[in-house]
Amino acid sequence: MDYLRRRAAPLVASIHLYSLFPASGEKHAGMENKRGITMSRSGLCSCDDVDNWEMIRWIGSLKSASRGKRGQEFFKAVLEALDAMPEKELIAGDLQTATGEVCAMGALAVHRGIKLDDVDPEDYDKVASLLNIATSLAREVAYMNDEYNDDKTPHERWVAMREWVMKQITPVESGGHDS
């Protein structure tokens, strides 16, 4: 498993997969899968009982979702939504509170005028559908917002999420030739 941890980080570049498998073995708060293993919001568990092929498929799905056209449009829209926020603060654990505070994905939904009243933040398929992204990407953004940055103040979380989102946006390579 240590070998897999060392190999996973470079494979996913700026996606923070290594944080899902901490060297100390502590578990992240999350949900239990069908086998009773505690899983992170990202969809992976932070334990030694990880099916390598399942993890490889998950990494591939996440990389594809992040680098693809929809993923890149999503990250650019999230950046725009974060910058448009009057108060640069993000919450954890919910998409939007009754008083209007939001997480990163909630900021995008509000920016787009999407109603979040009846949306369960743990229903990643629904959240992904509303934001037109892959479920794996919705889980990763929730993980980064809620768990990876859980020790931060709302403003520090906003700063950290904005920096992470910016790192996910890949530069467009020009097809031109130098003369």
VMD Tcl script that draws the C-alpha trace (Angstrom):
set ca {
  {0.00 0.00 0.00}
  {2.91 2.38 0.70}
  {4.11 1.86 -2.85}
  {0.63 2.72 -4.14}
  {0.54 5.86 -1.99}
  {3.90 7.00 -3.38}
  {2.83 6.28 -6.97}
  {-0.66 7.81 -6.70}
  {0.42 11.39 -5.95}
  {2.43 11.95 -9.17}
  {-0.20 10.16 -11.25}
  {-2.90 12.64 -10.40}
  {-0.73 15.76 -10.47}
  {-2.57 18.57 -8.73}
  {-5.49 16.45 -7.55}
  {-4.84 15.87 -3.86}
  {-5.34 12.10 -3.81}
  {-2.41 11.59 -1.46}
  {-4.45 13.26 1.28}
  {-6.99 10.44 1.04}
  {-4.39 7.90 2.16}
  {-2.58 9.52 5.08}
  {0.68 7.85 6.09}
  {-0.37 7.76 9.74}
  {-3.42 5.65 8.87}
  {-6.00 7.92 10.52}
  {-9.45 7.80 9.02}
  {-11.31 10.76 7.60}
  {-14.89 11.32 8.65}
  {-17.20 10.08 5.99}
  {-19.73 7.49 5.05}
  {-19.54 3.71 5.15}
  {-19.58 1.71 1.96}
  {-21.33 -1.65 1.44}
  {-18.46 -3.46 3.16}
  {-18.68 -1.23 6.26}
  {-15.48 0.65 5.42}
  {-15.44 4.34 6.27}
  {-15.06 6.32 3.08}
  {-14.16 9.91 2.42}
  {-16.51 12.24 0.57}
  {-14.21 11.71 -2.40}
  {-15.46 8.14 -2.68}
  {-12.23 6.46 -1.57}
  {-11.47 5.08 1.86}
  {-8.43 5.95 3.93}
  {-7.65 2.41 4.98}
  {-5.53 -0.50 3.81}
  {-8.55 -2.44 2.50}
  {-8.57 -0.68 -0.87}
  {-9.10 -2.63 -4.06}
  {-6.22 -1.39 -6.25}
  {-8.19 -1.75 -9.47}
  {-11.12 0.17 -7.97}
  {-8.74 2.96 -6.96}
  {-7.11 3.04 -10.39}
  {-10.54 3.32 -12.05}
  {-11.55 6.07 -9.62}
  {-8.36 8.04 -10.30}
  {-8.93 7.69 -14.04}
  {-12.54 8.81 -13.73}
  {-11.52 11.82 -11.65}
  {-8.68 12.80 -13.97}
  {-10.94 12.51 -16.99}
  {-13.71 14.50 -15.32}
  {-11.28 17.22 -14.23}
  {-9.41 17.58 -17.52}
  {-12.40 17.22 -19.84}
  {-14.40 20.04 -21.38}
  {-17.20 19.92 -18.79}
  {-14.72 19.75 -15.91}
  {-12.69 22.68 -17.20}
  {-15.86 24.73 -17.78}
  {-16.93 23.83 -14.23}
  {-13.64 24.96 -12.68}
  {-13.70 28.24 -14.61}
  {-17.31 28.84 -13.53}
  {-16.47 28.04 -9.88}
  {-13.59 30.52 -10.02}
  {-15.94 33.17 -11.41}
  {-18.55 32.36 -8.73}
  {-15.98 32.52 -5.92}
  {-14.69 35.87 -7.16}
  {-18.26 37.20 -7.39}
  {-19.03 36.39 -3.75}
  {-19.62 39.55 -1.69}
  {-18.17 37.84 1.40}
  {-15.20 35.64 0.63}
  {-16.16 32.80 3.00}
  {-17.13 29.17 2.44}
  {-18.93 26.76 4.74}
  {-18.42 23.02 5.10}
  {-20.95 20.21 5.25}
  {-23.78 21.81 3.31}
  {-24.38 23.42 -0.06}
  {-26.18 26.46 1.36}
  {-27.46 27.50 4.78}
  {-30.79 29.21 5.49}
  {-28.85 32.47 5.88}
  {-27.25 32.14 2.43}
  {-23.76 30.89 3.32}
  {-22.42 28.45 0.75}
  {-19.68 25.93 0.03}
  {-17.70 26.01 -3.24}
  {-20.30 24.07 -5.25}
  {-23.07 26.00 -3.53}
  {-21.41 29.25 -4.64}
  {-21.59 28.08 -8.26}
  {-25.20 26.95 -7.92}
  {-26.25 30.29 -6.41}
  {-24.24 32.15 -9.06}
  {-26.16 30.23 -11.74}
  {-29.51 30.77 -10.02}
  {-30.02 27.12 -9.12}
  {-32.31 26.54 -6.12}
  {-30.74 24.35 -3.46}
  {-33.63 24.18 -0.98}
  {-34.35 20.46 -1.39}
  {-30.91 19.24 -2.47}
  {-29.15 16.85 -0.10}
  {-25.41 17.72 -0.16}
  {-24.64 14.00 0.26}
  {-26.57 13.11 -2.93}
  {-23.56 13.47 -5.22}
  {-25.42 12.23 -8.28}
  {-28.02 15.00 -7.88}
  {-25.40 17.68 -7.14}
  {-23.33 16.54 -10.13}
  {-26.39 16.61 -12.36}
  {-27.35 20.13 -11.25}
  {-23.83 21.41 -11.95}
  {-23.32 19.34 -15.14}
  {-20.25 17.50 -13.87}
  {-19.27 13.90 -13.20}
  {-20.16 12.43 -9.81}
  {-16.49 11.73 -9.12}
  {-15.71 15.42 -9.56}
  {-18.59 16.47 -7.28}
  {-17.22 14.11 -4.61}
  {-13.68 15.46 -4.99}
  {-14.79 19.09 -4.71}
  {-16.87 18.22 -1.62}
  {-13.84 16.45 -0.15}
  {-11.55 19.40 -0.81}
  {-14.07 21.90 0.58}
  {-15.24 19.93 3.61}
  {-12.52 17.51 4.70}
  {-9.20 18.63 3.27}
  {-9.76 22.19 4.50}
  {-11.61 21.28 7.70}
  {-9.11 23.09 9.93}
  {-9.57 26.43 8.19}
  {-11.76 29.42 8.97}
  {-14.48 30.21 6.41}
  {-12.26 32.87 4.78}
  {-9.19 30.60 4.77}
  {-11.34 27.86 3.20}
  {-12.39 30.32 0.46}
  {-8.74 31.20 -0.22}
  {-7.66 27.54 -0.23}
  {-10.51 26.46 -2.51}
  {-9.86 29.32 -4.92}
  {-6.18 28.37 -5.12}
  {-7.06 24.68 -5.64}
  {-9.62 25.52 -8.34}
  {-7.09 27.69 -10.15}
  {-4.61 24.78 -10.14}
  {-7.23 22.54 -11.75}
  {-7.65 24.83 -14.76}
  {-5.34 23.63 -17.49}
  {-3.85 26.19 -19.85}
  {-4.99 25.98 -23.45}
  {-2.11 25.03 -25.69}
  {-1.93 26.89 -28.95}
  {-1.65 24.85 -32.11}
  {0.50 27.44 -33.86}
  {4.10 27.05 -34.93}
  {6.99 29.33 -34.10}
  {8.47 31.07 -37.11}
}
mol new
graphics top color blue
foreach p $ca { graphics top sphere $p radius 0.5 }
foreach p [lrange $ca 0 end-1] q [lrange $ca 1 end] { graphics top cylinder $p $q radius 0.2 }
display resetview
